[in-house]
C-alpha cells in the first residue's frame, strides 16, 4: 500500500511545476522578442538599401566609377547579410512566402542591374567537355537582355572571329566538324553542361590550369 504524500512533497511538486511553467513562459517570450527584433532589424537594413540605391544612382549620374564600385560592394554585403542573417544580433528576413518571394525578386533585379553596368567589360566564356577539353572564348559585353525565356544573367558578347566560331562550335570536342546537326555524335560526351562566363580575360590562366591538370584548351573563335 502506497504511502500518501506529505505536505512538503506536495509543495515541492507544485513549486517545480510552477518553475517549469515560468521558465517555459520566459523562453517563449524571449523567442517571440527575438523574432520581432530580427524582422525589425531587417526592415532597417531594407531602408538602408533604399538610401544605397539613391547613392548608386547619383554615382552613375556623375560617372564616379570608384564610388560606384564601393557602393555596389556595400549593397552586395547588405544582401548577403539579409540572406544569411547575423548571429551576433537578431537580423533575418521573415520566412513567410511573401517576404521570401520579394527578397528573391530584389536579388534577381540586382544581378540583372550589375550585368547592365558591365557593358564594355571583358569576359571569358568557357565550357569543360568530357573532363579533358576546355572550350574558351574571350570577348567583351556589348549589350544586355532581359528575356523571361533565357537565363537570369543575359548579355551579348563580342568574339574575335564570329564566322570561325560558328564553323568551329565545340572545337571538335562535342561533335566532329561538318556534322553540327548529327545528334548521335553527342553519345558519350557531356555537351549539355552550361557554358560559364567569367568577368575578365582568363584565357591565359585557363591554359596554365590546363597544363597543370592535363586538359586541352580550345579557343573556338580562332584558328590554332
Secondary structure as UniProt FT lines:
FT   HELIX           7..62
FT   HELIX           65..84
FT   TURN            87..88
FT   HELIX           97..116
FT   TURN            117..120
FT   STRAND          122..129
FT   TURN            130..132
FT   STRAND          133..144
FT   TURN            148..149
FT   STRAND          155..157
FT   HELIX           162..167
FT   TURN            168..172
FT   TURN            177..178
FT   TURN            180..181
FT   HELIX           183..186
FT   TURN            187..188
FT   TURN            191..192
FT   STRAND          196..199
FT   HELIX           203..213
FT   STRAND          216..219
FT   TURN            220..221
//
